[in-house]
Amino acid sequence: MFTNPVQNMKSIYEYTNYRLFLKDYYEERKAAEGFTYRDFARLAGMNSTSWLLHLVKGTKNLSADSVIRVSKALKLNKAEADYFEIMVPFTQARTNGVKDHYYQRMLGLKRKLKIAKIGEEQYDYYTKWYHPVIRSLVSRWISATARAATTSGLLARCLLPAVPAREAKKSVQLLEKLGMIVRGKDGRFAQSSAIISTGDEGGLPEHHQLP
């Protein structure tokens, strides 16, 4: 993907969180050639040597101008730069409406590039950005003894931004219907092997916080 030595790094299209993408990029180059935060700041034309660190931690956001600088520093090609440009506002979105908008744009670009292959029966999975996140969360920490209402409320509050509990409940029901999570004999959920290959789940777990 890059001319830089990051051969072990996943494709950019496997991310939906640009902060996680930049973190992985930095760690790959650091391991390969002793790359530093100062080096990245120099490549992006930024004065602050801790600029990348703040981006990764979420204490700073990327501006429109900075997006272009970072794309050039990473030596992204046109399609990758377009995807990165959409991934930034998706990650920084504070409302579900804005997040859904950019999520659909990312998915649309991957379809255009023939990366996403989605059947009609699976389309609902990608109508909301939080379905893949809930799939990851629900099998990690939801207690077998938790009531359905409590479970939905916990999931809803853990999403960033939060969603109504009723929407979290519908999401769990959809995932069960699609066979993407299964309920064991002990009542706990687990992820099934039914995965839609678009790469979305690589970055989405970053869009939640555990209680």
N, C-alpha and C positions, 0 to 999 in steps of 0.2 A: 504493500500500500504506500509506503514512504520510501524515499531514497535513503533515509536515515536507517541505522541498524536496529529495527524493531520487528524483526521477522516473526518473533513468537507472539506478537500482539494480535488480538482478534480484529476482524474487519470493523471499520467504523459503523457499519450498518447493523452490527450486533449490539449497539448501544442506543439508549434513548436518553441517558443522562450525560451531558457533556463534561460534568465535573469528574465523573468516574472515568470517562474516556481520557481526559487530560492526565488524571492520576496514573492510569496504566501506561500512557505514553511516556510520562516522566520516569516512572520506575523502570520501564524497559530500557530506556536510553541510559539511565544512571547505572544500571547493572552492566550494560554493554560497553560503555565508554566513560564512566564517571561524570555523566551529564549533571549539571547543577541548576538550581533555580536562577542563578545569575545568567547562565547560558541561555535559558529559555527567555528570560526578560530581554536579553540582548537580541535574540532572533526576532522577537515580537516588537522590538523598538520601544520597550517600556523602561522607565527609569528605576522603578522599585524592584529590588532583587527578590522580594517576598511576594510579588504579585501573583505568581502561579499558586503559591501555597494558600493564599487567601481565596483564590478561585476554587481550589479543590475542597477547602474547608467550608465553603459557602458563605464566607464573611464578606465577599465582594462578588459583584455580578459583571458580566461582560456587556459592554455597550455595543452598539451597531458598528462603530469604528473599530473597536477591539476585536470583534468577530472576524473582520477582514484581515487584521494583523495576525491573528492566531492562525487562520487558514493558510496564510502565506508562510508563516513560521513552520507549520507542520508539513508544508509542501503538498497540500491536498489537491487532487485533480478537480475538475469542474463539478462533477457529480458529487464527490465527497464534500466539497466546499458548500454546495447547495444543501446537502443533508445536515452538515454541521450548523449552517445558518438557521435551519428550522429547529434543530435540537436545542439550541441555546434558549430561545423564548419558551420552549416546552418545559425545560428544566426550571426556568425562573418564574413560570406562571404561578399566580396566586389564587386563581379562580378555576373552577372546573370547566367553565365555558371556554376560556382561553386555552387551557391544557388540552381539552378535547380537539379544539381547532388545529393546534399544531401536531397533535398525535395523528390525526387523520392525514395531514400533509406529509408527515414522515412515512406513513404507510403507503400513501399514494405514490411517493417517489420510489419506494422500494418495489412497488408493483410495476412502475414504469421501467425500472431497471431489471425487471423479472427476477427480483430477489424473493418477493413474497408470493407464495402460491396458496391461495385460500379458496376452499370450496364454499358453495352457497350455504351449506348447512353449518359452516363454521364462521360465517361472516359476523354474527352477533358478538362473537368473542372480541372482535376488534372495533366494535361501535363505541366502546368506552375505554379510556386509557387505564382505568384501574382494575379491569378484569385480570390481566396477567399478574398484577401486584397482589391482588387478593388470593389468587391461586398459590402464590408463593407463601403468603402469610398464613393462610388457613391451615396448611399442613405442618407449619412449624411450631405453633404455640397455642392453638386453640384447644382448651381442655375438653376432655370427653364428657365431663360433668357440667360444662357450661350450657346454660339455656340458650335457645335459638335467639331470643331477643338480646340477651347479654352479648352473645357472640357477634351479632350484627353491629351492635353498638361499639364494641371494642374495635372491630375492623374499620368501621367508619371513622372513628377518631384517630386511628393510626395512619390513615392516608394523608398525604400532603399534596394539595389541600384536602381537608376532610370532606366526606360526602354524607348525605342522610343515611341513617341506619337502614331504612327501607331499601335503598339502592344497594347497600352492601349485601342485604339478604337476597335480593334478586340476583346479584352477581354470583353468590354461592350456589343458588338454584340453577343458574345457567351453566356453571362449571360442572355440576353434577350431571345435568342433562347431556352435556357434550362428552361426558366421560373423562374430563380432565382432572377431576378429583374423585376419589372414592372413599366411602365411609367404611371403616373396618368394624369388626365385631365388637370392639371396645368403644365404638362411637366416635373415634377420632378420624379425622380426614387425612388422606395421604395423596400426593400427586400420582397420577397414573402415567403411563408411558405415552398417552395420547398428547402429542405436542405438535402444534402448528409451526412449521419451520419458517419463521420470519426474522428471528434474532431479537425480537422485542424484549424477551425476558432477561436478556443480558444486562440491561441497564435499569429496568423498571423497579427492581427491589430497592433501589436507592430512594424511591419516592414514598417512603413510609418511615415511621418511627415507632419503635416498640414501647409499650407503656412502662 
